[in-house]
């Protein structure tokens, strides 16, 4: 009659013997600071979403790099022309730009007139030409001053009406509008959003 004690010992011995897979055996034999081979999936290095091992992007040539930089500069310039920079942000600045862009300003003729005055003021010119140049210069300067005053008055009135709680410094806003007013329309940044004669 077999002994129950011996049968229990045999069962325990069978349960204690477990099969070890080759991978587990190799992992147990690795040193403590082991780092898995490159390209092998690990908890910290998943294979999902990674580029295939050994495949790297081709480096650009000098011509391609130069063309890429030129393209990025062109895109940045186009974006700056559309949106402007930090100084152009804010509804008050947009209102000031629209006021200037909706009218013809004397300032747009200022630099062209200044060039004519510079040529006409040459000592080699006849006295009558120099006199006309000086009169033209005075008329341009007076026109720019009067036009700038009218623009600033309109901007101040609209800002107080539409943005009564604004923290915008009005002096800075007036100067911003005056500088835009003496810039050629096609060179203004950001580009005008209203046409000449449109209501603001």
ChimeraX commands (.cxc) that place a marker at each C-alpha (Angstrom):
marker #1 position 0.00,0.00,0.00 radius 0.5
marker #1 position 1.60,3.23,-1.12 radius 0.5
marker #1 position 2.31,5.81,1.45 radius 0.5
marker #1 position 0.39,9.06,1.31 radius 0.5
marker #1 position 3.46,10.93,2.60 radius 0.5
marker #1 position 5.68,9.73,-0.25 radius 0.5
marker #1 position 3.06,10.57,-2.85 radius 0.5
marker #1 position 2.75,14.10,-1.46 radius 0.5
marker #1 position 6.51,14.60,-1.59 radius 0.5
marker #1 position 6.59,13.49,-5.19 radius 0.5
marker #1 position 3.82,15.91,-6.09 radius 0.5
marker #1 position 5.66,18.78,-4.44 radius 0.5
marker #1 position 8.83,17.88,-6.29 radius 0.5
marker #1 position 6.96,17.87,-9.62 radius 0.5
marker #1 position 5.47,21.31,-8.93 radius 0.5
marker #1 position 8.89,22.71,-7.98 radius 0.5
marker #1 position 10.31,21.66,-11.35 radius 0.5
marker #1 position 9.28,24.28,-13.94 radius 0.5
marker #1 position 10.40,24.66,-17.50 radius 0.5
marker #1 position 12.64,27.64,-18.27 radius 0.5
marker #1 position 12.44,29.17,-21.72 radius 0.5
marker #1 position 15.67,30.08,-23.54 radius 0.5
marker #1 position 14.83,33.80,-23.36 radius 0.5
marker #1 position 14.28,33.70,-19.59 radius 0.5
marker #1 position 17.46,31.73,-19.13 radius 0.5
marker #1 position 19.47,34.24,-21.15 radius 0.5
marker #1 position 17.90,37.19,-19.29 radius 0.5
marker #1 position 18.72,35.66,-15.91 radius 0.5
marker #1 position 22.34,35.16,-16.98 radius 0.5
marker #1 position 22.77,38.84,-17.96 radius 0.5
marker #1 position 24.71,41.17,-15.69 radius 0.5
marker #1 position 22.81,43.72,-13.62 radius 0.5
marker #1 position 23.62,46.80,-15.73 radius 0.5
marker #1 position 22.83,45.12,-19.06 radius 0.5
marker #1 position 21.49,47.33,-21.85 radius 0.5
marker #1 position 19.49,45.63,-24.61 radius 0.5
marker #1 position 20.87,45.70,-28.12 radius 0.5
marker #1 position 19.96,48.64,-30.33 radius 0.5
marker #1 position 16.75,48.08,-32.25 radius 0.5
marker #1 position 15.38,45.51,-29.80 radius 0.5
marker #1 position 12.05,46.32,-28.19 radius 0.5
marker #1 position 12.17,47.11,-24.47 radius 0.5
marker #1 position 9.71,48.84,-22.09 radius 0.5
marker #1 position 11.66,52.09,-22.54 radius 0.5
marker #1 position 12.33,51.55,-26.21 radius 0.5
marker #1 position 9.09,50.43,-27.90 radius 0.5
marker #1 position 9.24,49.37,-31.50 radius 0.5
marker #1 position 5.87,50.90,-32.37 radius 0.5
marker #1 position 6.20,54.30,-34.03 radius 0.5
marker #1 position 9.95,54.05,-34.53 radius 0.5
marker #1 position 11.71,54.22,-37.86 radius 0.5
marker #1 position 13.16,50.94,-39.08 radius 0.5
marker #1 position 16.62,50.31,-37.72 radius 0.5
marker #1 position 19.47,51.30,-39.94 radius 0.5
marker #1 position 17.37,53.74,-42.05 radius 0.5
marker #1 position 18.38,57.41,-41.63 radius 0.5
marker #1 position 17.22,60.51,-43.45 radius 0.5
marker #1 position 19.47,61.60,-46.26 radius 0.5
marker #1 position 21.41,64.77,-45.40 radius 0.5
marker #1 position 20.70,67.79,-47.56 radius 0.5
marker #1 position 23.30,69.14,-49.92 radius 0.5
marker #1 position 24.55,72.72,-49.66 radius 0.5
marker #1 position 22.32,73.79,-52.52 radius 0.5
marker #1 position 19.26,72.16,-50.94 radius 0.5
marker #1 position 20.08,73.68,-47.55 radius 0.5
marker #1 position 20.48,77.14,-49.10 radius 0.5
marker #1 position 17.20,76.77,-50.97 radius 0.5
marker #1 position 15.46,75.63,-47.79 radius 0.5
marker #1 position 16.73,78.66,-45.86 radius 0.5
marker #1 position 15.60,80.96,-48.67 radius 0.5
marker #1 position 12.16,79.37,-48.64 radius 0.5
marker #1 position 11.85,79.75,-44.86 radius 0.5
marker #1 position 12.86,83.43,-45.07 radius 0.5
marker #1 position 10.28,84.03,-47.79 radius 0.5
marker #1 position 7.55,82.35,-45.74 radius 0.5
marker #1 position 8.50,84.36,-42.64 radius 0.5
marker #1 position 8.47,87.61,-44.64 radius 0.5
marker #1 position 5.07,86.81,-46.14 radius 0.5
marker #1 position 3.65,86.00,-42.71 radius 0.5
marker #1 position 5.10,89.21,-41.24 radius 0.5
marker #1 position 3.56,91.21,-44.07 radius 0.5
marker #1 position 0.15,89.66,-43.39 radius 0.5
marker #1 position 0.15,89.64,-39.59 radius 0.5
marker #1 position 2.84,92.14,-38.59 radius 0.5
marker #1 position 4.91,91.95,-35.43 radius 0.5
marker #1 position 4.31,92.40,-31.69 radius 0.5
marker #1 position 3.94,96.17,-32.06 radius 0.5
marker #1 position 0.99,95.64,-34.44 radius 0.5
marker #1 position -1.07,93.56,-32.00 radius 0.5
marker #1 position -4.26,94.74,-30.37 radius 0.5
marker #1 position -7.65,96.05,-31.53 radius 0.5
marker #1 position -6.59,99.67,-31.04 radius 0.5
marker #1 position -3.65,99.22,-33.42 radius 0.5
marker #1 position -5.92,97.57,-35.98 radius 0.5
marker #1 position -8.34,100.50,-35.71 radius 0.5
marker #1 position -5.49,102.99,-36.20 radius 0.5
marker #1 position -4.29,101.10,-39.29 radius 0.5
marker #1 position -7.78,101.04,-40.76 radius 0.5
marker #1 position -8.21,104.77,-40.22 radius 0.5
marker #1 position -4.95,105.49,-42.05 radius 0.5
marker #1 position -5.54,102.94,-44.82 radius 0.5
marker #1 position -9.07,104.15,-45.55 radius 0.5
marker #1 position -7.87,107.58,-46.72 radius 0.5
marker #1 position -5.28,109.22,-48.94 radius 0.5
marker #1 position -2.59,110.75,-46.78 radius 0.5
marker #1 position -0.28,113.61,-47.62 radius 0.5
marker #1 position 2.53,111.68,-46.01 radius 0.5
marker #1 position 2.64,109.17,-48.86 radius 0.5
marker #1 position 3.97,111.98,-51.08 radius 0.5
marker #1 position 6.42,113.19,-48.47 radius 0.5
marker #1 position 9.47,111.15,-49.47 radius 0.5
marker #1 position 8.88,111.65,-53.19 radius 0.5
marker #1 position 8.59,115.39,-52.61 radius 0.5
marker #1 position 11.69,115.34,-50.41 radius 0.5
marker #1 position 13.67,113.80,-53.28 radius 0.5
marker #1 position 12.48,116.52,-55.67 radius 0.5
marker #1 position 13.34,119.19,-53.11 radius 0.5
marker #1 position 16.81,117.70,-52.65 radius 0.5
marker #1 position 17.50,117.81,-56.37 radius 0.5
marker #1 position 15.98,121.27,-56.79 radius 0.5
marker #1 position 17.97,122.74,-53.89 radius 0.5
marker #1 position 21.26,122.04,-55.63 radius 0.5
marker #1 position 23.42,125.15,-55.95 radius 0.5
marker #1 position 23.79,124.48,-59.68 radius 0.5
marker #1 position 20.05,125.00,-60.18 radius 0.5
marker #1 position 18.66,128.42,-61.13 radius 0.5
marker #1 position 17.36,130.56,-58.25 radius 0.5
marker #1 position 13.74,130.15,-59.34 radius 0.5
marker #1 position 14.04,126.33,-59.16 radius 0.5
marker #1 position 15.52,126.51,-55.70 radius 0.5
marker #1 position 12.72,128.84,-54.59 radius 0.5
marker #1 position 10.03,126.50,-55.91 radius 0.5
marker #1 position 11.74,123.55,-54.21 radius 0.5
marker #1 position 11.77,125.33,-50.87 radius 0.5
marker #1 position 8.11,126.32,-51.23 radius 0.5
marker #1 position 7.23,122.73,-52.12 radius 0.5
marker #1 position 9.12,121.48,-49.06 radius 0.5
marker #1 position 7.26,123.89,-46.80 radius 0.5
marker #1 position 3.90,122.95,-48.31 radius 0.5
marker #1 position 4.61,119.23,-47.88 radius 0.5
marker #1 position 5.70,119.65,-44.28 radius 0.5
marker #1 position 2.61,121.73,-43.46 radius 0.5
marker #1 position 0.36,119.23,-45.22 radius 0.5
marker #1 position 1.84,116.30,-43.29 radius 0.5
marker #1 position 1.33,118.14,-39.97 radius 0.5
marker #1 position -2.30,119.04,-40.71 radius 0.5
marker #1 position -3.09,115.56,-42.06 radius 0.5
marker #1 position -1.48,113.90,-39.03 radius 0.5
marker #1 position -3.53,116.07,-36.64 radius 0.5
marker #1 position -6.75,115.09,-38.43 radius 0.5
marker #1 position -5.83,111.40,-38.33 radius 0.5
marker #1 position -4.96,111.53,-34.63 radius 0.5
marker #1 position -8.20,113.32,-33.77 radius 0.5
marker #1 position -10.25,110.69,-35.59 radius 0.5
marker #1 position -8.35,107.81,-33.98 radius 0.5
marker #1 position -8.71,109.32,-30.51 radius 0.5
marker #1 position -12.44,109.79,-30.99 radius 0.5
marker #1 position -13.00,106.22,-32.23 radius 0.5
marker #1 position -10.81,104.64,-29.53 radius 0.5
marker #1 position -12.64,106.47,-26.74 radius 0.5
marker #1 position -15.96,105.41,-28.25 radius 0.5
marker #1 position -15.19,101.73,-28.96 radius 0.5
marker #1 position -12.60,100.98,-26.28 radius 0.5
marker #1 position -13.45,103.18,-23.29 radius 0.5
marker #1 position -11.44,100.98,-20.90 radius 0.5
marker #1 position -8.34,100.71,-23.06 radius 0.5
marker #1 position -4.90,100.81,-21.48 radius 0.5
marker #1 position -3.27,101.78,-24.75 radius 0.5
marker #1 position -1.05,104.86,-24.54 radius 0.5
marker #1 position -2.56,107.35,-26.95 radius 0.5
marker #1 position 0.72,109.09,-27.70 radius 0.5
marker #1 position 2.25,105.80,-28.85 radius 0.5
marker #1 position -0.86,105.03,-30.89 radius 0.5
marker #1 position -0.77,108.45,-32.59 radius 0.5
marker #1 position 2.89,108.04,-33.49 radius 0.5
marker #1 position 2.15,104.57,-34.84 radius 0.5
marker #1 position -0.56,105.99,-37.11 radius 0.5
marker #1 position 1.60,108.93,-38.27 radius 0.5
marker #1 position 4.49,106.66,-39.24 radius 0.5
marker #1 position 2.09,104.46,-41.18 radius 0.5
marker #1 position 0.61,107.51,-42.84 radius 0.5
marker #1 position 3.97,108.60,-44.32 radius 0.5
marker #1 position 4.70,105.09,-45.64 radius 0.5
marker #1 position 3.78,104.15,-49.20 radius 0.5
marker #1 position 0.63,102.07,-49.19 radius 0.5
marker #1 position 2.24,99.06,-50.87 radius 0.5
marker #1 position 5.05,99.05,-48.30 radius 0.5
marker #1 position 2.83,99.13,-45.22 radius 0.5
marker #1 position 3.07,96.22,-42.79 radius 0.5
marker #1 position 0.72,94.58,-42.02 radius 0.5
marker #1 position -0.88,94.93,-45.44 radius 0.5
marker #1 position -3.97,97.20,-45.57 radius 0.5
marker #1 position -7.27,95.39,-44.92 radius 0.5
marker #1 position -9.54,98.21,-46.09 radius 0.5
marker #1 position -9.73,100.12,-49.34 radius 0.5
marker #1 position -9.51,103.87,-49.71 radius 0.5
marker #1 position -12.92,105.35,-48.94 radius 0.5
marker #1 position -14.22,102.39,-46.89 radius 0.5
marker #1 position -16.00,103.34,-43.64 radius 0.5
marker #1 position -14.13,102.51,-40.43 radius 0.5
marker link #1:1,2 radius 0.2
marker link #1:2,3 radius 0.2
marker link #1:3,4 radius 0.2
marker link #1:4,5 radius 0.2
marker link #1:5,6 radius 0.2
marker link #1:6,7 radius 0.2
marker link #1:7,8 radius 0.2
marker link #1:8,9 radius 0.2
marker link #1:9,10 radius 0.2
marker link #1:10,11 radius 0.2
marker link #1:11,12 radius 0.2
marker link #1:12,13 radius 0.2
marker link #1:13,14 radius 0.2
marker link #1:14,15 radius 0.2
marker link #1:15,16 radius 0.2
marker link #1:16,17 radius 0.2
marker link #1:17,18 radius 0.2
marker link #1:18,19 radius 0.2
marker link #1:19,20 radius 0.2
marker link #1:20,21 radius 0.2
marker link #1:21,22 radius 0.2
marker link #1:22,23 radius 0.2
marker link #1:23,24 radius 0.2
marker link #1:24,25 radius 0.2
marker link #1:25,26 radius 0.2
marker link #1:26,27 radius 0.2
marker link #1:27,28 radius 0.2
marker link #1:28,29 radius 0.2
marker link #1:29,30 radius 0.2
marker link #1:30,31 radius 0.2
marker link #1:31,32 radius 0.2
marker link #1:32,33 radius 0.2
marker link #1:33,34 radius 0.2
marker link #1:34,35 radius 0.2
marker link #1:35,36 radius 0.2
marker link #1:36,37 radius 0.2
marker link #1:37,38 radius 0.2
marker link #1:38,39 radius 0.2
marker link #1:39,40 radius 0.2
marker link #1:40,41 radius 0.2
marker link #1:41,42 radius 0.2
marker link #1:42,43 radius 0.2
marker link #1:43,44 radius 0.2
marker link #1:44,45 radius 0.2
marker link #1:45,46 radius 0.2
marker link #1:46,47 radius 0.2
marker link #1:47,48 radius 0.2
marker link #1:48,49 radius 0.2
marker link #1:49,50 radius 0.2
marker link #1:50,51 radius 0.2
marker link #1:51,52 radius 0.2
marker link #1:52,53 radius 0.2
marker link #1:53,54 radius 0.2
marker link #1:54,55 radius 0.2
marker link #1:55,56 radius 0.2
marker link #1:56,57 radius 0.2
marker link #1:57,58 radius 0.2
marker link #1:58,59 radius 0.2
marker link #1:59,60 radius 0.2
marker link #1:60,61 radius 0.2
marker link #1:61,62 radius 0.2
marker link #1:62,63 radius 0.2
marker link #1:63,64 radius 0.2
marker link #1:64,65 radius 0.2
marker link #1:65,66 radius 0.2
marker link #1:66,67 radius 0.2
marker link #1:67,68 radius 0.2
marker link #1:68,69 radius 0.2
marker link #1:69,70 radius 0.2
marker link #1:70,71 radius 0.2
marker link #1:71,72 radius 0.2
marker link #1:72,73 radius 0.2
marker link #1:73,74 radius 0.2
marker link #1:74,75 radius 0.2
marker link #1:75,76 radius 0.2
marker link #1:76,77 radius 0.2
marker link #1:77,78 radius 0.2
marker link #1:78,79 radius 0.2
marker link #1:79,80 radius 0.2
marker link #1:80,81 radius 0.2
marker link #1:81,82 radius 0.2
marker link #1:82,83 radius 0.2
marker link #1:83,84 radius 0.2
marker link #1:84,85 radius 0.2
marker link #1:85,86 radius 0.2
marker link #1:86,87 radius 0.2
marker link #1:87,88 radius 0.2
marker link #1:88,89 radius 0.2
marker link #1:89,90 radius 0.2
marker link #1:90,91 radius 0.2
marker link #1:91,92 radius 0.2
marker link #1:92,93 radius 0.2
marker link #1:93,94 radius 0.2
marker link #1:94,95 radius 0.2
marker link #1:95,96 radius 0.2
marker link #1:96,97 radius 0.2
marker link #1:97,98 radius 0.2
marker link #1:98,99 radius 0.2
marker link #1:99,100 radius 0.2
marker link #1:100,101 radius 0.2
marker link #1:101,102 radius 0.2
marker link #1:102,103 radius 0.2
marker link #1:103,104 radius 0.2
marker link #1:104,105 radius 0.2
marker link #1:105,106 radius 0.2
marker link #1:106,107 radius 0.2
marker link #1:107,108 radius 0.2
marker link #1:108,109 radius 0.2
marker link #1:109,110 radius 0.2
marker link #1:110,111 radius 0.2
marker link #1:111,112 radius 0.2
marker link #1:112,113 radius 0.2
marker link #1:113,114 radius 0.2
marker link #1:114,115 radius 0.2
marker link #1:115,116 radius 0.2
marker link #1:116,117 radius 0.2
marker link #1:117,118 radius 0.2
marker link #1:118,119 radius 0.2
marker link #1:119,120 radius 0.2
marker link #1:120,121 radius 0.2
marker link #1:121,122 radius 0.2
marker link #1:122,123 radius 0.2
marker link #1:123,124 radius 0.2
marker link #1:124,125 radius 0.2
marker link #1:125,126 radius 0.2
marker link #1:126,127 radius 0.2
marker link #1:127,128 radius 0.2
marker link #1:128,129 radius 0.2
marker link #1:129,130 radius 0.2
marker link #1:130,131 radius 0.2
marker link #1:131,132 radius 0.2
marker link #1:132,133 radius 0.2
marker link #1:133,134 radius 0.2
marker link #1:134,135 radius 0.2
marker link #1:135,136 radius 0.2
marker link #1:136,137 radius 0.2
marker link #1:137,138 radius 0.2
marker link #1:138,139 radius 0.2
marker link #1:139,140 radius 0.2
marker link #1:140,141 radius 0.2
marker link #1:141,142 radius 0.2
marker link #1:142,143 radius 0.2
marker link #1:143,144 radius 0.2
marker link #1:144,145 radius 0.2
marker link #1:145,146 radius 0.2
marker link #1:146,147 radius 0.2
marker link #1:147,148 radius 0.2
marker link #1:148,149 radius 0.2
marker link #1:149,150 radius 0.2
marker link #1:150,151 radius 0.2
marker link #1:151,152 radius 0.2
marker link #1:152,153 radius 0.2
marker link #1:153,154 radius 0.2
marker link #1:154,155 radius 0.2
marker link #1:155,156 radius 0.2
marker link #1:156,157 radius 0.2
marker link #1:157,158 radius 0.2
marker link #1:158,159 radius 0.2
marker link #1:159,160 radius 0.2
marker link #1:160,161 radius 0.2
marker link #1:161,162 radius 0.2
marker link #1:162,163 radius 0.2
marker link #1:163,164 radius 0.2
marker link #1:164,165 radius 0.2
marker link #1:165,166 radius 0.2
marker link #1:166,167 radius 0.2
marker link #1:167,168 radius 0.2
marker link #1:168,169 radius 0.2
marker link #1:169,170 radius 0.2
marker link #1:170,171 radius 0.2
marker link #1:171,172 radius 0.2
marker link #1:172,173 radius 0.2
marker link #1:173,174 radius 0.2
marker link #1:174,175 radius 0.2
marker link #1:175,176 radius 0.2
marker link #1:176,177 radius 0.2
marker link #1:177,178 radius 0.2
marker link #1:178,179 radius 0.2
marker link #1:179,180 radius 0.2
marker link #1:180,181 radius 0.2
marker link #1:181,182 radius 0.2
marker link #1:182,183 radius 0.2
marker link #1:183,184 radius 0.2
marker link #1:184,185 radius 0.2
marker link #1:185,186 radius 0.2
marker link #1:186,187 radius 0.2
marker link #1:187,188 radius 0.2
marker link #1:188,189 radius 0.2
marker link #1:189,190 radius 0.2
marker link #1:190,191 radius 0.2
marker link #1:191,192 radius 0.2
marker link #1:192,193 radius 0.2
marker link #1:193,194 radius 0.2
marker link #1:194,195 radius 0.2
marker link #1:195,196 radius 0.2
marker link #1:196,197 radius 0.2
marker link #1:197,198 radius 0.2
marker link #1:198,199 radius 0.2
marker link #1:199,200 radius 0.2
view
